[in-house]
Amino acid sequence: MSGSFLTGNGLLQIALYFAVLFACVKPLGGYMARVYEGEAVWLQKPLGWLENIFYKLCGTKRDQEMNWKQYTAATLMFSLGGFVLLYCLLRWQSLFPMNPAGMGDLTPDLSFNTAVSFITNTNWQSYGGESTLSYFSQMVGLTVQNFVSAALGMAVMVALIRGIARKNTDKIGNFWVDLTRGTLYVLLPLALIWTLLLGAQGIPQTFKEYVNVPYIEAQHVDEKKDDQGNITQKADTITQQTIAVGPVASQIAIKQLGTNGGGFYNANSANPLENPTPLSNFLEMLAILLIPAALCYSFGAMVKDRRQGWALLAAMTVIFVPLMFYCVAAEQSGNPHFSAFTIDQQASDLQPGGNMEGKEARLGIINSALWASATTAASNGSVNAMHDSFTPAGGFVPLLLIQFGEVIYGGVGSGLYGMLMYVIVAVFIAGLMVGRTPEYMGKKIQSFEMKMASIAILITPVLVLFGTALGLMTEAGKAGILNPGAQGFSEILYAFSSAANNNGSAFAGLSANTPFYNTALGICMLFGRYFIIVPVLAIAGSLAAKNSVPRSAGTLSTHKPLFIVFLVGTVVLVGVLTFVPALALGPAVEHLNLMK
């Protein structure tokens, strides 16, 4: 299976994935557009009463809209409340029920990091879920945030779309209504469907205690002594293994659909209990890009020009597909150092399937590289293989996709509003090139929009580069490096790239569960989320207040191939040029060393 890319089977796997993904874009995207425009959907009959209860609890009305400052304040207050509740739950976990394994309280720095991680839709995990968290923490703490942090990203995205579509108003919608409708009518139904599908594949969904399974043969542990002759480990015979179970399927469903990525198990979707079959692997990969891709169509439907949505989706795909194929090819090429070995067989036979280190044999290279590319293009971060074990060229792809700013499909909502920041920059540059006032969808792009878009685009590179430098300059940062040289540098660079861009995946060769990294990465997650959301909402308010400019012969068409190419160039140039020096010190150096 791992070598099938060189035949038609590998191409067929990839083609099938994209065929199903793009087939879902229009129906799901159109449905989400109707949800956010307040139109009647079939789920309102069974769930409408629950929607009204939420509005009463929030003290708002369905038709009571907000300006951008009120929308921003509601967004920040909701996130702050979620952080406080989740921090307290984790910090005093032992006080809460549904803890059959007797999990203890988390340390202050780990509680801070985890709470920040899940409210920002990052889901960076400095812990092993099955050995750290109770069922209550997994369900009431993490899974709830998986829903609402994703719904918050979609709410901000919808507010920006309204700012583009409306004119001469200061209203961009109601945060509480957008949050509620996104959760009830989009995320919950999809998560229920995916939970049932994944449960049918054998993923556990239970509240029973961990299962003890006897070994076929007893495992013997020999006695060990230190240099002074003291016994450090007594001889023992282990006759059984403890298998962690729990409410797994429900968390996996929303972790993928909400581009959260936080797994129930430490190994994430490389664990066979979290991803047991080829079909479960396909469904989980599909869920990563499903909503982000469909939201492009929602955008086109809500601005009354579907061509605009297809143009954005095309730009994302043009960047993603070549990088994904490059990752597959790099992993298929394997490690050239194997050619130095001769063990009674041809050297070429030593690695016939490419680089399988850190990958599940049952999944192979195709599924591992496709997943790695999708999870880092989207703001997901789940893994079914260890990125730290990829070749330098293969590991370069997920790192670069994160550093593009999570706009290549991106997180639910956050990917689209991030890409629209690049659209504003691209339109502005194009306008300067032809000597016209920049316009997008009939709205003039002026200095205020450019300042806000620049902040939204540049905040993450600042966080990544400053955080990486801090990690390399301090003893606390260097103490977490497990691999020397360029690989160790790449691990720190990847960690801060992942945190600042709210991805959550890791190279996994860095000891990150320390006060230094828990605090530093937590701060990066906060700034990387809300220092983008605030400028985005400010742009939404500014554009909504403007009048539409009639199209003329000189108006730039933002749905045609020329603009798609221009937008792709803007994203690639900003992303690549910003990080070229750092990438040269990490993956590039390691690749050159490998090829000696």
Order of alpha helices (4+ residues) and beta strands (2+ residues): alpha-alpha-alpha-alpha-alpha-alpha-alpha-alpha-beta-beta-beta-beta-alpha-alpha-alpha-alpha-alpha-alpha-beta-beta-alpha-alpha-alpha-alpha-alpha-alpha
